[in-house]
């Protein structure tokens, strides 16, 4: 993985103190850019201040990998007692932890001898939350001897920021019948609807089926439906108790 993935540098977050000549003394506040947890697809920014506490101007300041964001430091001298600011922009494209080291130069014409500050940039990211959910994720339909036909309700929710086109809701087998008439063809952002599932104990064996909801975007959400067949319940009840 590219260790720089997700970092668009307007400037770099670099070390605390460094001295290039007896008269030039630079400080960076904060000394490092440490980003709070940032979901993939979102952007976070940290602004840092570079200050010259020395008695003479620093030569032309240059921040490596400056790309985007506000930057008043790049390519300019920094007078004694003066400050400039820049942003580090973090836009993760992959989940995980990212860490790297970068430099600020005091003389871009002589980069080998002009390193002023060195410090780190750190961030962590994760995949964004699911845009759609189907709850509960497991539905048990109980004892079919007591209730050979039973209805249960699941809630389909669009937790994203855009409407989603509903493509397909299934299954309709294994004793299950699905009623999704309460759900519109397009589920608006922030909205939910109820899906009703009926189970008739006609299947010969206990087991699970998967209720799947597919959207036009390719999103798929699922819930597990557990069935107990009437035959298997009757067989269990007919077995003699231990010791008889």
Secondary structure, DSSP 8 states (H G I E B T S, - for coil): --TTTTEEESS----SEEEEETTEEEEEESSSEE---EETT--EEEEEEEEE-SSS-EEEEEETT--SS-BS-TTEEE-TT-EEEEEEEE--SSSEEEEEEEEEES-GGGTTT-EEEEEEEEEEEE----SEEEE-SEEE---TTT-SEEEEEEEEEE-SSS-EEEEEEE---TTEEEE-TTS-SEE-TT-EEEEEEEEES-SSS-EEEEEEEEETTS-EEEEEEEE--HHHHHHHHHS--TT-
